[in-house]
Amino acid sequence: MDEKTIFWVGSSLEELRAFPEDARRMAGHYLHLVQRGLEPPDWKPIGSVGPGVYEIRIHTRLEHRVFYVAKFAEGIYVLHAFQKKTQKTPTAELELARRRLKQVIKERSGQKEK
């Protein structure tokens, strides 16, 4: 089975690297499952960011989230990774993911024109 390439949007790779080791390891494993076309153990669609965007939920002693899009043939785009400190996802985190999704869509449409 071919694995999809992961594309890190904005500072999403640095954000994930800032996770504690246990959360970072889980995030890596879950993203590897997505690369192989499988579902991570705890995820949900996050339509408030955009169509086709999903949230990986990482539960350690802290809560972390990774927003990604896997609907494009060329690969998986990781939009945002952050520590969740409240029950409700903060608007600023959702807005950042929306901006990065728009960036991906804009860059992909530019590539198709070439």
C-alpha positions as CSV (number, residue, x, y, z in Angstrom):
1,M,0.0,0.0,0.0
2,D,1.4,3.4,-1.0
3,E,1.7,6.0,1.8
4,K,0.6,9.6,1.1
5,T,3.1,12.3,1.6
6,I,2.6,14.7,4.6
7,F,2.8,18.4,3.8
8,W,3.3,20.6,6.8
9,V,1.5,23.9,6.4
10,G,2.9,27.1,8.1
11,S,4.5,26.2,11.4
12,S,2.5,23.0,12.0
13,L,5.6,20.8,12.1
14,E,7.2,23.0,14.7
15,E,3.9,23.1,16.6
16,L,3.9,19.3,16.7
17,R,7.5,19.1,17.7
18,A,6.7,21.3,20.7
19,F,4.4,18.6,22.1
20,P,5.6,16.5,25.0
21,E,7.3,13.3,23.9
22,D,4.3,11.0,24.6
23,A,1.9,13.2,22.7
24,R,4.4,13.7,19.8
25,R,4.9,10.0,19.5
26,M,1.1,9.4,19.4
27,A,0.6,12.1,16.9
28,G,3.3,10.6,14.7
29,H,1.7,7.2,14.9
30,Y,-1.8,8.5,14.2
31,L,-0.6,10.5,11.2
32,H,1.2,7.4,9.9
33,L,-2.1,5.5,10.0
34,V,-3.7,8.4,8.0
35,Q,-0.8,8.2,5.5
36,R,-1.7,4.5,5.0
37,G,-5.4,5.3,4.4
38,L,-6.5,4.1,7.9
39,E,-8.3,6.0,10.6
40,P,-6.6,7.1,13.8
41,P,-8.3,5.8,17.0
42,D,-9.8,9.1,18.1
43,W,-10.7,11.6,15.4
44,K,-13.7,13.7,14.2
45,P,-14.5,15.9,11.3
46,I,-14.0,19.6,12.0
47,G,-16.3,21.1,9.4
48,S,-16.1,24.5,11.1
49,V,-12.6,24.8,9.7
50,G,-13.6,23.5,6.2
51,P,-14.8,20.5,4.2
52,G,-12.6,17.5,4.5
53,V,-10.8,18.7,7.6
54,Y,-10.3,16.3,10.5
55,E,-9.1,16.6,14.0
56,I,-6.9,13.9,15.6
57,R,-7.5,13.9,19.4
58,I,-4.5,13.0,21.5
59,H,-5.1,12.1,25.1
60,T,-2.2,12.0,27.5
61,R,-2.0,13.9,30.8
62,L,-2.6,16.9,28.5
63,E,-4.9,17.2,25.5
64,H,-3.5,17.9,22.1
65,R,-5.1,18.3,18.7
66,V,-3.9,18.0,15.1
67,F,-6.0,19.3,12.2
68,Y,-5.4,17.8,8.8
69,V,-6.8,17.4,5.3
70,A,-6.4,14.0,3.6
71,K,-8.8,14.4,0.6
72,F,-6.2,15.5,-1.9
73,A,-4.5,12.8,-4.0
74,E,-1.0,14.2,-3.6
75,G,-0.9,13.9,0.2
76,I,-2.0,14.9,3.6
77,Y,-1.8,18.5,4.7
78,V,-1.3,19.1,8.4
79,L,-2.9,22.5,9.0
80,H,-2.3,23.0,12.8
81,A,-1.2,21.2,15.9
82,F,-1.8,22.6,19.4
83,Q,-2.4,21.9,23.1
84,K,-6.0,22.1,24.0
85,K,-6.4,23.8,27.3
86,T,-10.2,24.3,27.5
87,Q,-13.3,22.2,26.8
88,K,-14.2,24.2,23.7
89,T,-11.6,24.7,20.9
90,P,-10.6,28.4,21.0
91,T,-11.7,30.5,18.1
92,A,-8.1,31.6,17.4
93,E,-7.0,27.9,16.8
94,L,-9.9,27.4,14.4
95,E,-9.2,30.7,12.6
96,L,-5.5,29.8,12.1
97,A,-6.5,26.4,10.7
98,R,-9.0,28.1,8.3
99,R,-6.3,30.5,7.1
100,R,-3.9,27.7,6.5
101,L,-6.6,25.7,4.6
102,K,-7.2,28.7,2.4
103,Q,-3.5,28.9,1.7
104,V,-3.4,25.2,0.7
105,I,-6.3,25.7,-1.7
106,K,-4.8,28.8,-3.2
107,E,-1.4,27.1,-3.7
108,R,-3.0,24.0,-5.2
109,S,-5.1,26.0,-7.7
110,G,-1.9,27.9,-8.7
111,Q,-0.1,24.6,-9.3
112,K,-2.8,23.4,-11.6
113,E,-2.6,26.5,-13.8
114,K,1.1,25.9,-14.5
